[in-house]
Amino acid sequence: MAEINTQGFSGANNVANRVFSKEGILEPRVILNADVTADGALIQRKGKSLFLALPGAHSLWSGDQCMLVAANGTLYRIVQGAAVSIGAISGPKCPLSYVDAEDKVYISNPYWQGVYNPSTSTLSSWGVAVPPGPMLLSGNGNLPAGTYHVCMTNVSGGELSGNGPIVPITLTSEGGIQVQNRPSGALVWVTDSDEGIFYLVGETNNIVDIPTVEPLPTFLCSPPPYMENLCYAFGRIWGAVGSDVYYSMPFKPGLFKLTSNVYHYEDTITMIAKVSTGLFIGMKNRTRFLAGTIPEQMAQRDAGAGSIKGTLAYCNNMPELGWTLGTPEKDFVDVPVWLTTEGVVVGAPNGNFFNITKNKIKTGIPDQGASLYRNLEGVIQYLTSFKRGATGSGAGFSDNDTMTAFRNGRISLHEQSNEGMGSRFGFADVATCKVYRGGVEI
């Protein structure tokens, strides 16, 4: 039986060609089925049993009020270990993006979107569809001669839509305007003669005068496009379509101004992550930081390496951030952590992110992955995974030893140099040893 004396473990290290650091801390190339605690102890990782059998499941998500998952064109809520169907998902199978906002869950992918209300367990459309343009005729009324513009809005569940197409009509003499195609419940809005502000006429087909009291609050608004990488920050929902980032009206998640409330980027968006002072906007090759909380006043700058889609998770109790910033605060909450092309990073409110694996762990660069943050029996963990590297790169590891160990479930180290200790040793494929820290067997 071999014996190894160590001052503790610092986690895996497949970058340095060594077993021990200079401080006598053990840094194995691979750690299988074990976790390293905060105080440097190595503990066996507990096995897990199947929680729920749901063929075809994908896009598992847990928020403040519920846990959701998709499978075979259906959205499910996980309740006491059972999958309860809550509605259909149209379009091809595609990962869903979720975000909590104002006691509801907003869900979207490039082919479908919806809003889930956990309190009523109902699934509804996201935003209110705009009505058609009005078909107009002149009629009787008290409107002076002139040119008027008319549009309509829909109302659903107390929520007002954006306006539909705007149609002009010219009255050559005093009269009124008749709307021929108003949908049930739709509201009519009209401008004053030769002016540009729309005022509420009401739920009516006849415009006989103009009450200039209530202007249209949703002018040029519409429901959101089919977005990915959803984020709720500063009272708005943010989401990406290709290389564009759209944001909703403040505290109106169903209203978007697609022509103006948008940021354009040079590459496909892979991530939107919030901090208290702005947003990290990840792309395949680079990541930017939008500094500020008011969209019209945000300033943009480069933040670092490209971001991997799907690997963002918000973590609590991140002492690494306090150490990096040199601040007395150690218990940071809702800290964005994600995988970049250069390793796992932690996003900071100053607009920088800090790589916590760059000098220790090398992997392949995947197209996308999945991550979660959990507190497992007092052990706080950020877990990220991916099936393989980018197309053509093979398995998602940058060295054969690591790939072989994970594939075979065992470690084979031969003639591994023990730097700093003045000796060399090797292990067979299966080895038994005692490990001591400070003279105490651990």
C-alpha positions, 0 to 999 in steps of 0.5 A: 500500500502506497502512502501520500503525505499532503497538506490538502487538495486544491482540485484537479490540474491538467495544465501543470505537469506535476502532482504537488504544488510547492506548498505540498498541496496535491493537484491531481490531473483528474479527480473522479467521483470525488469533491474537494471541500473548501478546507482542502479535504477530498470526499467521495461524491455520492451517487444519485438515483433516477429522479424522474423518467421522462423520455426526450426531456430537455431544457430543465430549469428551476426558478423562484417558484417552480421547476419546468422541463420540456419533452416531446412538444410538451412543457411540464412542471415538476411537482413532488417528483411527477411531471405535470403537463401544462401546455404544448410547445410548437416547432422543432425540438430546441432548447428553451430559455427561461426567466423569472419576472414579476411572479411569472416565468417567461419562456422562449426559443427561436420557434415558440414563446409563452408565459407560465403563471405558477400561481394559476398553473396556466400557460399563455401567450407572451404579449398581446397581438396587434390588431389589423389596420382599420378599414375607414369610411367617412360618416357623420360627426363633429370633426373639422375638415382635415386629415386624420390617422387612425389605429387600433389596439387589442386588450387581453387580461387587462394588458394593452397591445401595441398599435396595429397599422396606421391608416389615414383618412381625409375629410373634405368637410365636417363629419365623422369616421367609421371603422368597418373592421374593429375586432371585438374588444379592440380600442380605437385611437385617432390623431387630431387633424394634421397632428401626430399624437394618438388619443383614445376614442374607445371601444367604438366603431364611430369617431364623432369627436376627439377627446384629447385626454388619454394619449396612446401609451404603447405607440409602435410597440409589439410582442417580443420576437422569438428570443434566446438567452433571456435575462431580466434586469433593470425592470426589463426583459432582455433577449437575443435574436441572432446578433441583436439584443432586444429589451422590453419597455420598463416593467412591461414584459409584453411590450417591445419597440423592435425598431429602436429598443435594440443593440446590434452586434457583429456576431451571434449572441450566446449569453446575456448575464446581469450584474448590478451595474450592467450586462455582459453580452457574450458572443462566440468570439468575444464578450462585451460589457454594457455599463449602466442600467438605463438602455439609452445611457449604457456604454459598451466596452470589451470584457474578454473571451467568447462565451459558451451558450447555455453555461451561465448560472447565478451563484451565491457565496462566491469568495473568489470574487471578494479575493479578486476584487480585494474587498472585505465582502466575501459573501457575494450573491447572484454572481454570474458564472459561465464558461468561456473559450478560455475557462470558467469565469466569474462576472464582477460589477466593475465590468470585468470577469475573472478566470478561475480555471485558466491556469488549472483546467483545460477543456475543448471549446464546445458549441454549447453546454449546460450549467447549474448552481446548487447547495448539496448538503452544505457543499456549494457547487457550480456544475457545467457540462457539455457533450463534446468540443466544437465540430471537428475537435473530437471529445471535449478535452485538450489532453488524452489522459483526461479524456481517457480517465473520464471515458473509462472511469479509472485513472492510469498514471505512469512515471508521473513526475513529483515536482518539488519533492525530489522523487518519482513514482507511478501508479497502476490502473487500480491502486490502494493508498493512504493519504495523510495531511499534517500527519493525520490519515485522511 
